[in-house]
Amino acid sequence: MRRTDKEVIGIDNILAILDKCEIMRIGLSVADRPYIVPMNFACERISEKVFLYFHCASQGRKLKMIAKNNNVCFEADCSYKTLKADSACHWSAEFQSVIGEGTIEIVTNEEQKIRTLDLLMERYGFEGSPHYAPQALAMATVLRLSVEAITGKSKIVT
């Protein structure tokens, strides 16, 4: 990272930023054609490994691209605020962001699929025990991103 003064050190601190982010963007690429898509997400740390989870429809461009190339990148940001100054060259911003890369796969095990959907529902504020109609569950696709590299960056003025 070029700006080490903004680097977030430690996976717990990076995950704390992700907890504040509402949307994550995943970047896909096939035949030198990039595609980026914003998605709701959930995060899970198992031992020292981090996993990101998403859900989507059971067909579409994203899934076609993943079938051809499951190497992806991701980005999430939050806490943005423009910092104005007298001089244009001194304008800046507060922000927190996380970027990384890994491999993504479709979750096919129904028990894991339900557990992942539960994580997503909990993350976005559902209280209680969710119930999924069988036809809705059958139509939903759950994606699991195994994080291979992750970094965080932060500039918060106090």
C-alpha positions as CSV (number, residue, x, y, z in Angstrom):
1,M,0.0,0.0,0.0
2,R,1.4,3.3,-1.1
3,R,-0.1,5.4,1.8
4,T,0.9,3.4,4.8
5,D,-0.3,6.3,7.0
6,K,-3.9,5.3,6.1
7,E,-3.4,1.5,6.2
8,V,-5.6,-0.4,8.6
9,I,-3.5,-3.0,10.5
10,G,-5.0,-6.3,11.7
11,I,-7.8,-8.4,10.4
12,D,-10.1,-7.6,13.3
13,N,-9.8,-3.9,12.4
14,I,-10.5,-4.6,8.8
15,L,-13.5,-6.7,9.6
16,A,-14.8,-3.9,11.9
17,I,-14.8,-1.6,8.8
18,L,-16.7,-4.2,6.8
19,D,-19.3,-4.4,9.6
20,K,-20.1,-0.7,8.9
21,C,-20.4,-1.1,5.1
22,E,-23.9,-1.7,3.6
23,I,-22.9,-2.8,0.1
24,M,-19.9,-4.7,-1.4
25,R,-18.9,-4.5,-5.0
26,I,-17.5,-7.6,-6.6
27,G,-15.4,-7.4,-9.7
28,L,-15.5,-10.2,-12.3
29,S,-13.6,-10.5,-15.6
30,V,-13.9,-12.8,-18.6
31,A,-12.0,-12.4,-21.9
32,D,-10.5,-9.1,-20.7
33,R,-14.0,-7.6,-20.1
34,P,-14.4,-6.4,-16.5
35,Y,-17.8,-6.3,-14.8
36,I,-18.5,-4.9,-11.3
37,V,-21.7,-5.5,-9.4
38,P,-22.9,-4.1,-6.0
39,M,-24.3,-6.7,-3.7
40,N,-25.6,-7.2,-0.1
41,F,-23.1,-9.4,1.8
42,A,-22.3,-11.2,5.0
43,C,-18.8,-11.9,6.4
44,E,-17.6,-14.8,8.5
45,R,-14.2,-15.6,10.0
46,I,-13.4,-19.2,10.5
47,S,-10.1,-19.5,12.3
48,E,-7.7,-17.3,10.3
49,K,-9.8,-17.6,7.1
50,V,-12.3,-14.9,6.0
51,F,-15.4,-15.8,3.8
52,L,-17.8,-13.4,2.2
53,Y,-21.3,-14.5,1.3
54,F,-23.8,-13.1,-1.3
55,H,-27.1,-14.2,-2.7
56,C,-28.5,-13.7,-6.2
57,A,-30.9,-15.0,-8.8
58,S,-30.2,-18.4,-10.3
59,Q,-29.2,-17.1,-13.7
60,G,-27.6,-14.0,-15.2
61,R,-24.4,-12.4,-16.4
62,K,-22.7,-12.7,-13.0
63,L,-23.1,-16.5,-12.8
64,K,-22.1,-17.0,-16.4
65,M,-18.9,-15.0,-15.7
66,I,-18.2,-16.9,-12.5
67,A,-18.5,-20.2,-14.4
68,K,-15.8,-19.1,-16.8
69,N,-13.5,-17.4,-14.2
70,N,-14.1,-17.6,-10.5
71,N,-11.2,-15.3,-9.6
72,V,-12.8,-12.1,-8.2
73,C,-11.9,-8.9,-6.5
74,F,-14.1,-6.9,-4.0
75,E,-14.5,-3.5,-2.5
76,A,-16.6,-1.9,0.2
77,D,-16.5,1.6,1.6
78,C,-18.2,3.7,4.3
79,S,-17.9,6.7,6.5
80,Y,-17.4,9.1,3.5
81,K,-17.3,12.8,4.1
82,T,-15.9,15.6,1.9
83,L,-13.4,17.8,3.7
84,K,-13.5,21.2,2.1
85,A,-10.6,23.7,2.3
86,D,-9.8,27.2,1.0
87,S,-7.6,25.8,-1.7
88,A,-8.7,23.2,-4.2
89,C,-5.5,21.3,-3.7
90,H,-6.2,20.9,0.0
91,W,-9.7,19.3,-0.4
92,S,-9.8,15.8,0.9
93,A,-12.1,13.2,2.3
94,E,-12.8,11.0,5.3
95,F,-13.4,7.4,4.4
96,Q,-12.9,3.8,5.4
97,S,-12.5,1.1,2.7
98,V,-11.7,-2.6,2.3
99,I,-10.4,-4.2,-0.9
100,G,-9.3,-7.7,-1.6
101,E,-9.4,-10.7,-3.9
102,G,-10.2,-14.4,-3.8
103,T,-12.2,-17.1,-5.4
104,I,-15.9,-17.4,-5.5
105,E,-18.1,-20.5,-5.8
106,I,-21.8,-21.4,-5.7
107,V,-22.9,-23.0,-2.4
108,T,-24.8,-26.2,-3.4
109,N,-25.2,-27.8,0.1
110,E,-28.8,-26.9,1.2
111,E,-27.8,-26.7,4.9
112,Q,-24.9,-24.4,4.2
113,K,-27.2,-22.3,1.8
114,I,-29.7,-21.8,4.6
115,R,-27.0,-21.0,7.2
116,T,-25.6,-18.4,4.8
117,L,-29.0,-16.9,4.1
118,D,-29.5,-16.7,7.9
119,L,-26.1,-14.8,8.2
120,L,-27.3,-12.3,5.5
121,M,-30.7,-11.8,7.2
122,E,-29.1,-11.2,10.6
123,R,-26.5,-8.8,9.1
124,Y,-29.3,-6.6,7.7
125,G,-31.4,-6.6,10.8
126,F,-33.8,-9.6,10.7
127,E,-34.6,-10.7,14.2
128,G,-35.8,-14.1,15.0
129,S,-35.5,-17.3,13.0
130,P,-36.1,-16.8,9.3
131,H,-38.2,-19.2,7.3
132,Y,-37.6,-19.7,3.6
133,A,-40.4,-20.9,1.3
134,P,-39.1,-24.0,-0.5
135,Q,-39.7,-22.4,-3.9
136,A,-37.9,-19.2,-3.0
137,L,-35.0,-21.3,-1.6
138,A,-34.8,-23.3,-4.8
139,M,-34.6,-20.1,-6.9
140,A,-31.9,-18.4,-4.8
141,T,-28.3,-18.8,-5.5
142,V,-25.8,-18.4,-2.6
143,L,-22.2,-17.4,-3.4
144,R,-19.2,-18.0,-1.1
145,L,-16.0,-15.9,-1.6
146,S,-12.9,-17.4,-0.1
147,V,-10.7,-14.3,0.7
148,E,-7.1,-14.7,-0.3
149,A,-5.9,-11.1,0.2
150,I,-7.5,-8.3,2.0
151,T,-6.5,-4.7,3.0
152,G,-8.1,-1.8,4.7
153,K,-7.6,1.9,4.5
154,S,-9.0,4.6,6.7
155,K,-8.8,8.4,7.1
156,I,-11.0,9.7,9.9
157,V,-10.3,13.2,11.1
158,T,-11.0,13.7,14.8
